[in-house]
Amino acid sequence: MIFPSDVHIIEKASKVADVAKTYKSIGDEQARLAEKVIDTFRSTAYTLLTVPREQGGDGANLHDFLLAQETLAAGDGAAALSIGWHLSTMQDLCEKANWPADMFAQFLQEVVQERKIVNRAASEPATGSPTRGGIPETRAKRVGDEYVLNGRKTFTSMAADLDYYLVTAYAEEEDVVGSFLIAREINGLSVEKTWNPLGMRATGSDDLILENVHVPAEYFVEKTKTKSGPKGSLLHIPACYLGIAKSARDEALQFAREFQPNTLDKPIIHVPHIREKIGEMDLELMQARHFMYHVASLWDSYPEKRHLMAGELAAVKVNATKAAVKVVDLAMRVAGGRGLAKNQPFEQHYRDVRAGLHNPPMDDAVIELLASQAADFEKSKENTSF
């Protein structure tokens, strides 16, 4: 068992998880989180998990952030992944926002006092994931004291429920890619209902449309001139999928304890091949979870070495999502054909967990990163210096 340094954080996550689990099927059907789940994010102040204590939040370090997200994902993976983007964004911004001071202070005040929720809108139809390095087709043209934005963003989780969007765009005059802070109410901004996937349906990752959106120049809050370093906060992605896998494992174990076909004189938990599958699930989860939390603890303990951790962070995601898929597959085998039924939890776990394979970073990019680090002998030596 991995214990948090702040039990209050996990108690809060458990409360949100209970609500999210109650409305999970509704979100899956509607391809959008139920309003009650969004309200619970705000009313419990779960939205402030990664905001420092001195600024009004819980001040969760990376280890506790991941443990909370894994707890929430066991209730509903889509709810965890959705709010995880807000929480990871806030953690990054509170650590190193390079915004005008007054602008960030005003934004943070709204997040803390009004529980406003933000997410980055970066993916596009033509460029795909921003991690691939494509130049956004969303354009920002300077007109006097404003910028006028036009474009379409895809995979915008919680698109219809966000209060703010950090929209990446290419600023033509400056020849730079950056992010604009845009409020939901601004004229010209709309959400198009396009999200109809196999899994993680309740994330509501619809398209964000910008048509002649006028933004004051001071809301051009980030200008990307150099490549950003490793982001530990993105481990919220593997934490989410391990939470789904843990839930599937628990459901499979309960099913095995209770199900007794008339061909047996005791429940299937006593059948050797069922016990083997349960043991395999626990082995996969144990390895993936310990790897993830060890890397998170290194991130928390050695901030001066975070720039060296790109390989470890990326490897955690690949390892965790593969393990999570295997665990859910094993859980389905324990349940047998009954696991495909809509009145059983297994089929949604089965659909949801596969979305992790398509969240960044992608497997091929991670393998190439690790190979490049191995080929660079001096950097490889530095990377092992914890």
N, C-alpha and C positions, 0 to 999 in steps of 0.2 A: 504493500500500500504506500502511495506517495501522499504525504500530508502537506497541506498548504500552511504558509506562515500566518495567514489571516483566515480563520475559520468563518468569519463574517462574510467573506467574499463567496465562499462555497455555499453557505446557507442561502445567500441571495440568489446564486445560480440555480440552486435546487428549487427555490420558490418559482422562479421563472420557468424552469423546466417542467414543473407540474402543470402550469397553465398552457405552455406550448404543446405538451403531449395531449392535453384535453382537446385542443383545437387543431391538432395535426391533420386529421383527415379532411377537415374543411379547407385548410390551406392547400392541401394536395389537389382537391377537386377544383378550387377556384384559381389555382396558380398565383396565389398571393396570400401573404400572411393574414390571418384573421385580425380584425381591428383590436380584439381583446389582447392579443399577444403584443401588438405595438404599444397599447396602453400600459401593459405590464412592464415592458422595457422602461418606460418613462416613470411610472409610479413607484417602482422599486429602486429607481436610480441605477439600474444595471447599465445604462448608457454612460455612467461616470466611472465605470470600473477601472479604466486605465488613465484617468485624469489624476495628476498628483494630489495628494492630500492637502497640501498647502494652497491648492487652487480649487478645492471643493470636492474632489473625487475620492475614490478608494485607494488610489496609488498602487494598484496591483503591479508587481513585477511580472516579467514574462512567464515565469514558472506558474504563478497563481492565475494569471490570465488564461493560460492554456488549460489548467485544471478546471477553471470555471466554465470554459467553452466546451470542454469534453463532457462535463456534467450536463450542460444545457443540451448538447447534441444528443445525449442519451434520451432526452425527452422528445426533441425534434431537431434533426440535423439541419433542415432548411432554416429554422429560426436561428440556430447557432451561427450558421454561415452568414446569414443576412446581417445580423447585428455585429458579427465578427469584423466585417469590413469597416463599420463605424468605429469600433473599439480599436482596431489596429491603426486606423487613420489618426485617431486622437492620441494614441500612444506615440506615434511618430511625430506628430505636430508638437505635442507638449515637450518632446525631447529636443527637437531641432527645427522648429518652424522658422523659415527665413522670410517671414512676412514683415511688412511694416508693423512696428510694435503696436500702434493704436488699433490697427485692423485686427490683429490676432487677439488682442485683449477684448475687443468688442465681441468677436466671434465666440471666444471661450466663455464669456459671461452669458451669452445666450444658451450655449450648450449646458452650462452648469445650472443656471437659474430656470431656464425654460425647457430643459431636457431635449434640446433640438438634436436631430440626427443627420449625419452627413455621410456621404460616400463619394468615392472618386468615380468619375465617368470617363473612362480612358479607352476601352475597346471600341473598335469600329468594324464595319462590314469588310472593308478592303484591307485593313492593316492587321486584323486579328488581335491577339493579345499584345498589350504594350510592351511586354517583356521581350518580344522579338525585335523591338527597336524601330518599327515603322514610323514614318512621319505622319501625324494625324492629318486626315483630310478635312477635319473641322478647321475652319479658317476664322481668324480674328483680324479685322481690318480697323486700323485706327482712324477715327473720325472726330477731330477736335479733342475733347476731354473724355471721349468714350471709345470703346471698342464695339464693333458690330460682329456678332458671331453667327455662323451658319454651319450646320453639320448634323450628323446623326451618330449617336453613341449606342452601342449594343451591350448586352450583359450587365445592365445597370441594376444591381440587386436592390430590392425595395424601392424601385424607381418611383412608384406612385405614392410612397409614404415618406420619402425623405423631405427634410426641411431645407437642406443645402446640398448642392452638387459642386464638386471640384472638377471642373471640366477642362480636359487637356485640349489645347488648340495650337495651331501654328500661327504665330503672329508675323504677318507678312513684312511689315516695315522693319521690324527688329531682326528678322530672320532667326527666330528662336521659338522653341516649343516651351509652353508653360501652362499653368493652370489658373483658371478663373473661378472665383467663389461666386456662385449664382444661387439666389434664393428661388424657391419653388414658384413663388407668386409672380415672377417677372414676366412681362409680356413677351410673347414669341416662343416661350418654352412650353413643351407639351410632352406627354408620355403616350406612346403608341403601344397598344396591347399586342405584343408579338410573341410573348413567352409561352411556349407550349411543348415542353420537353418531356422526356421519359421520366427523369428523376429530378429531385431538388426543385419541384414545381413551385412550392410556396415561397421561394426566394423572390418571385415576381420580377425577374431580371429582364424587364421590358426595355424597349428602345426609348432613348431620350432624344427628342427632336428639338433643334434650335433653328429658328427661322427669323433672321434679322433681330437677334436678341441684343439689345443695347445695354452695355455694362460699363459703369464708371471706371475710368482708368485705374483708380486705386484698388479695384477688385481683381486686377491682374496680380495675384498674390505670390505666384511662384514662376520663376524663369529658369528653365533647365539649361545650364551651361556645361555642366559636367555630369558624368554618370554617377548616380547615387550609389552608396555602399550597400552592404548586406542589411536586410531588414528582418530582425528577429520576430517582429510582430506578425509576419506572414505565416508563422507556425500555427496561427489560429486555424489555418486550412487543414493540416494533418490532424490537429486536435479534434476538429469537427468530425472527420471521418472515423477516427478511432472511437469517438463517442457513439457513433452509429453502430460500429462493429461490436462495441461492448454491450449495447442494448440488444443486438441480435443474438449475441452469445447468451445473455441472461434469459431471453425469451426461449431460446432453444433448450437451455438447461431446465427451465420450468416445464416446457412441453415434455421433455424426456422423463421428468419425474412424475408427470400426471398421466401420460398416455399409456394405456395398456390394451393392446389388441387382444381379441379372444383366442389368439394362437399362443399367448404367453400367460403364465401364472403370476407375472409381476410387471411393473412398468418398464419401458424400454431403456431407462437409465442403467439397467443391469445388463444390457446386451453389449458384448465386447466391442463390436464395431461402432456403436453409438458412443461408448465411453472413449474410444480412440479419437473420434471426431471432437469431442468436448475437450480432451487433453490437447489436441492440436490447436484448437481455438485459443486456449489459454496460453500456449507456448507462443503463438503468433502475437497475441496482445501483449504479453509480458515483454517480449523482445522489442517490439515497436514502441511501447510506452516508455520503457526505461531509456531507450535511445533518445527519444524526443525530450524527455524531462532532463536527461543529463545535458544535452545540448542547450536547453533553456537555462539550466543552472550555470553553465559556463558563460552564457551571454550575460546573465545577471551578475556573476562574480568577477568577470574580467572585462569591464567595459573598454579598457584600453586595447583589447585584442579583437574587438568585434569586427574590424575590417578584414580579419583573417578567416572569418567563419562562413564565407559564402558557400563553400563546399559542404560543410556540415549541415547548414540550414537547408540547402537544396536536397541533400541526401535524406534528411528526415522526412521530407514531403513524399519523395518517391517510395521510401521504405514503408511509411505509414499507410499510404493509400493502397499499395499492393497487399500489405498485411490485412487491411480492412476488407478489401474485396475477398480475400481468401477466407477470412473469418465468416463473412456473411454467406459465402457459398457453402461453407461447412454447416452453418446453421440451417440453411435450406435443405441440406441433405439429411439432417437430423429430423426435420419436420416432414420430409418427403413431399408427396404431391399436395398434402394439405397446406404446405407453405405457400402455394400459389393462390390460395383463396383470399379474396378481398377482406374477409372478416378475420384474417390472421395478420399479424404485424410484419411477417417475414418478407412479403412481396414488395412492400414499400422500402424496407431496408435494402433489399436487393436492387431496386431501381436507384435509390438515392446514393448508395455508396459508390456506384459507378461514375457518378459525376466527378468524383475526386480525381479520376484519371485525366480529366480535361481542365482542371484548375492549374494555374501556374505554380511553380515552373514545370514544364513538360519533361517527360522522362529523357528524351533525346538530348535536350539542352543540358540537363543535369549530368548525364554521362559524359558529354563533351567537356563540361566544366571540370569534372573530376579528372578526366584524362589530361586536360591542359595543365591542371595543377600538378599532376604527377610528372608531366614532361618538364615542368619548370622546377629543377632540382632545388634551387635556393629557396623558392617560395614553399616547396614541400617541406623543407626542414623547418622553416619559420612556422608553418601551420601546425607542427607537432609540438610547439613549445609551451603548451599550457602547463 
